[in-house]
Each structure stands twice: as C-alpha cells, then as structure tokens.
C-alpha cells in the first residue's frame, strides 16, 4: 500500500489548494488524491492540473484588469 503523503487537510486549505482540488475533481482524480496524496498522480495528471491552474489565474488577472 502506498504511503499517504501530502494528503490535503480539507479543514486547512489555502486558496491555491482549494482551486487545485476543484480542478482535480473536474478531471476525475479527486478520489485518488484524497486516498493516496498528490504524489500518486502521474506526470500527465499533474501537468493537466498545473495547466488548468495557470489558465484560471490568467483569466482572473484579465477579469481584474477589465473592472
């Protein structure tokens, strides 16, 4: 059984961790992260989360500039 490392504590999440978990849920790896931690994700899954996180940040910046 894999060692449980970096399993998110749902009671103490930073804003970035909340967004990462939302994205993980969207792409279908939330249960995997909660069971075995972030280290259990493949490079492809991690990269997908990172790419979507960057896209959201970029969109938030654009939205903030337009106001």
Secondary structure as GFF3:
##gff-version 3
##sequence-region A 1 67
A	DSSP	alpha_helix	15	27	.	.	.	ID=ss1
A	DSSP	alpha_helix	30	36	.	.	.	ID=ss2
A	DSSP	three_ten_helix	38	40	.	.	.	ID=ss3
A	DSSP	alpha_helix	43	66	.	.	.	ID=ss4
###
